Amino acid sequence: MMRWFQNVFRLGLKEIASLSRDVVMVILIIYVFTVAVYAMATGIKTEVRNASVAVVDADQSALSSRIKAALQPPYFRTPRELDRSEVDQLLDKGEYTFIIEIPPRLEADLLANRNPSIQINVDATAVSQAAVGTAYIQEIIARETAGFLKQGDWSQALPIDPVIRALFNQNLEAIRFNASMDIMNNITMLGIILVGAAVMRERERGTIEHLLVMPVRPSEIAVAKIWSNGLIILIAAGLSLHLVVQTVLNIPIVGSIELFLMGTAIYLFAVASLGILLATVANSMPQFALLSIPVFVVMFLLSGTFTPFESMPNLLQKAMLVSPSTHFVRFAQSVLYRGAGIGVVWADLMLIAAIGAFFLFVALFRFRKMLASQG
């Protein structure tokens, strides 16, 4: 057993030395954990920012003026007043995301308790802004209406005063979410690519034959590739959290980074085993690339990283339970966003480890067959 660990350690050092000489891979690792994380965090906005808005004010009352004045940056640009005849044309051209139509006698009808309506026209091709921005505008109209009625002692018309409390991201800023999620996606991508590429590189360069004449087992070769490449990704992810997320982007991390890295190490074991499995299926590096791309893209999109897992069809939810990324995303969000401890996330870690063990078992079976065919 001691010899097994010694061989795994030495073969892993060989993998690290080999990777350090691969300039393209080194640049890729640095890029995805620095520039890519920063660009993803600052470039993608799911909240409303500088949305274009116009108002058709047919009332010209104190209430309509309050509503227009409340549409302020950074959520909305300064609203422009339009004539009703311009609305359809400007929406067709896509010049405004929101056009609010305030009817005549809005204020008078409200005071007379006639339940007037305000029409909000939305360009729904801007999907994220359309959904969130409509809610913002509805909240603004309700707030300004309530404030106007209280000034005139009509507060009894709105007996309920809702109070919204946002937890874990009080300002609802997408940057806090995007930065960490991109790191998780990059861990998945590199965990598959680096280990799989290491296997394919051995096969294409012919160095796999050198390993075959050495007194090493297939399990030692596979595990060495997993720990060495996983360690590099783990270090890069930790540095990215500290330097890019916390220092450059100034995003606070609520939970334990050490616990997150421990869970990431278990997850890297799972995805690296998957990478070896895919490498045993492919016959060349281009085939491996074409095979791995749909795998990690599906893991990105359906693991709950950017879309709520609960919103997916039940059948798809059950199918994605066999993916380690589903449990890793739930674990990471619990730790980094909600400050959860090991007592909350241990079940996810166990599932990741179990799935990884299954991938490794199948990968070793195919890896032995691959080495036998090479011999």
N, C-alpha and C positions, 0 to 999 in steps of 0.2 A: 504493500500500500504506500509506503514511504517513497519507493521508486516511482510509483504512479504520480504522486504529487510533485516530485522533483522534475519528472519529464514534462508534466503540464506547465510547471513554472518556467522551465528553460524554453520550451516551445513558444510560450506566451511572450517571453522576452524577444524571441526571434520575430514574432508577429509585430511587436511594437517597433523594432528596428526596421522591418520591411515597410511598415506604414509610414514611418518618419522619412523614408526616402521617396515616397510617392507624393510628389509635390501637388498634384491635382487634388488628391484626397485631403491633404493637409489644408490646402486653401479652402476646399469645400467645408470642412469642419469649422474652420475659423469663421467663414462667411455666414453659415447658417445659424451660428450661435451669437453673432454680433450684428452685422449689417441687416440680415434678414429679420431678426427679432425686432430691431429698432424700427425698420420699415413697416413691418406688420403692425406693431403697436401704435405707431403714429399715423400710418396711412389709411387704415381701414376704420371707418367710423360707422357704428351701428346706431349711435344716438343722433339726435337732430343737431346740426351745426350749420349756421348761415343758410337756412332754407329760404328760398325765394317765396314771398307771400305778397298778395295784393288784396285790396278791400274794395268792394262796391258798397258804399255807404249811402243808402237811400233815406236814412233817418236823420243824419246830421244832428244827433242829440248828445247830451252829456254822457249817456251810457255808451253809445257807439264810439265816442271819442275815447272813453276809458278803455274799451276793448282794443282799439287801434294802438293806443299808447302802450298797452301791455305787451304787444308783439315786439320784443326787443332782442338785440344781440345778447349772447352769442348763439342763441337758438334760431332766431329769425333775422333776416335782413330788415332794414327799415321798410315798412309796408308802403306800397304805392297805391294811390287811389285810382280806380278805374271807372269807366262808364259801363253799364250793363251790356252794351252792344259789343264790347271788346272781349268779353269773357271767353266765348267759345273759340275765337281765333287764337288768343294767346295760349289757351290750354292745348290746342292742336299743335302749336309751334313748340310746346314744351318750355316756354319762357318762365312759367311759374309752377311751383309744386303745389301751392295752396292759393285758392282764391275764395275769400269769405264774402258772402252776400248778406248784407244787413238790410232787412226789409223796411219799408216806410212804417212809421208809427210804432217802432219797436219799443221805445221807452213808454209811450202812452199805453200800448197794449199790455205791457208787463205790469204797469201800475194798476191797470184795470183788471188784472188777473185773467187775461184772455189767452195765456200760454202761447206767445209768439214763437216762431221758429227762425233760426239762422241757418242758412245753407253754407256748407263747407265743400267746395269743389276740390278734389284731390287728383293730382296726376299720379296714379298708382303704378306707373312704370318704375318710379323710384321707390322700390318696395319697402325698404327698411325705414326711410324717411316718411313715407306715406302712412305706415302703421303707427309709428311712434309719434310723428308730428301731429297726426289727427288727435291723438289722445292729449298731447300738449295743448292744442288749441281748444279742445273741449274743456280742459281744466282751466285755462285762462278765461274763457267765456263764463264758466260757472263761478270762478273766483271774483271776477269783476262785477258780475251781476249781483252776487251776494254782498259785495262791498257797497254797491250802489243802493241796494235795498236797505241795508243797515243805516246808511246815511239818512234815509227818509223814513226810518222807523217801520220798515216793512220786513224786518228780519224774521217775523213769524212765517213768512212764505217759504223759507228754507229752514225747517226745524232741525235738520241734520247737518252737522259740521264734520265731515270726514277728515281724519288726520292720517296721512300716509307716512309710514316709517320704513325706509329702505335699509336693509341690513347688509353688512359685509361690503357694500359699495355705495356709500351714502349719496354720492353725486351721480350715480349711474353712468360712470365713465367707461367707455369701451376699452380704453387703453389699459386699464387694470386687468381686464379679461384677456385681451388679445396677446399681450406680451407672454404671459405664462402658457397660454394655449399653444402659441407657436413653438415654444421650447418643447412642449410635450410632443407636438407633431414631428419636430426635428429629431427628437430622441427615437421615435418610431421609425422614421425614414432611415436614419443612419444606422440604427441597430440592425435593420435588415440588410442594407446595402453594404456596409463595411465588412460584415462577417461573410456574407455571400460572395462579395467581390474577392475576399481573401482566398476562399476556396477556388473560385474560378481562376484567379491569378496563378495559383499553384498548378492547376490543370493546364492552362494555356502556355505557361512557361516551362512546363515539364519538370518542375521541382517536386511534384507529387511522387515521382519515381524515386527521388532521393530519400524521401520520407519512408517509402516502402521498404527500403533496404536497411533502415535503422531499427533498432529494437524498441519501437514505440507502437502503441496500440491505436486503433482508430478513435477510441474514446478520448485518448490523451490529445490527439491532434485536434479533435472537435472542441473539447473543453478549453484547450489553450487558446483557440481562436475566439471563443466566447468571452473568456475573462479579460483577455488583452484588449480587444476592440471595445468591449463594454466599459472597461476602466477608462479608456480615452474619452468615450462619450460622456461618462459620468462626471469626469473632471471638467469637461467643456460645459456641461449643463450647469454644474455648480458655479463655475466662474461666470457664466452668463447671467444667472440669477443675481449674483452679488454685484457684478460690474455693470451689466447693461440694465437690468430691471431696477435694482435698488439705487445704483449710483447715477447712471446716465438719465434714466427715465424718472427717477425719484418716486418709484412706486413702492409703497410699504408692503411687506409680506407679513401677514398676520401669524401664520403658523410656523412650525419648526422646519427649517430648511434641512436639518440633519435627518429628520424623519422622512421628508420628501426624497432625499437622496438614497436613503435605505430602501424605500419602496421602488425607486427608479432602478436600483441595482437588481432587484428581483424582476422587474419588468424587462430590463435589458437581457437578462438570462432567457426570458420567454421569447422576445422578438429576435434575439441572436440565434436561438435554436430554430426559429422559423426561417431565418435567413439561410442557415445551413441546409435546411430541408428544401428550400427553393433552389439552392445551388446544385443539389443532387439531382433535381429534375431537369434543369437546363443543361445544354451541351456547350454553350459558349457564353461569353460576356453579354453580347447583344440579346440573346435569348433570356438570360437572367434579368436584364434590365426590363425587357418587355413583360416578363412574368411578375416581377416585384412591383412595378408601378401600379397596376390595378389593385394589388393586395394592400399596399399602404394607403392608397387613395380611398379605398372602401373603409379602411380602419380610421382614416381621418374623418370622413363624412358621417359615418354611422355610429361612432363611439360616444357621441354626446359632446364632442369638442366645441362645435359651433352651433349645433342645433339641439334642442332639448330631447333627451333620450325618450322621455315619456310621450313625446308627440309622434313618434314613429308607429307604424302599424304593429300590432301585437306579435304577428308572425316574425317580422323583422327584428323586433326586440329580442325574441327568444333565440333567433339565429345568431345575433351578435353577442350573446352571452358566452359563446365559445371563443370569442376574440379577447385576448388579454388587454387590448386597448380600452375596451368598455370599462373594465374594472379599474384600470390605471387612471383613466380620466376621472372617474368617481372618487378614487382615492386622492388624486392630486388636488381636485377642487375642494375636497373636504379639508385637506391639510393646509393648502396655501391660502384659501379664501376664508374658511370658517374656523381655522385654528384647531382642527380636530386632533385628538391624540390617538395613540396606538389602540386604545380600547374601542374606538369608533371604527377604525379602518382595518383592523386585523383580518376581517373576513375577506375583504377585497385582496389583501396581500396573499392570503392562503389560496384564493382562486387563481391569482396570477401565477403563483408558484406551481400549482397543480397543472394548469394549462401549459406552462413552460416545460414541465417534466414530460408531459405527453409529446410535445413537439420534439424534445430532445430524444426521446425513445424512438420515435419514427425516423428522425434525422439520422441517428446513429445506425439504425437498421439499413437505411438507404446509403449512408456514407460508407459502411463496410462493403456493400455491394459495388459501389462505385470504385473503391480502392481495389477490390478483387478484379474488377474488369480492367482497371489500369495495369494491374500486375500481369 
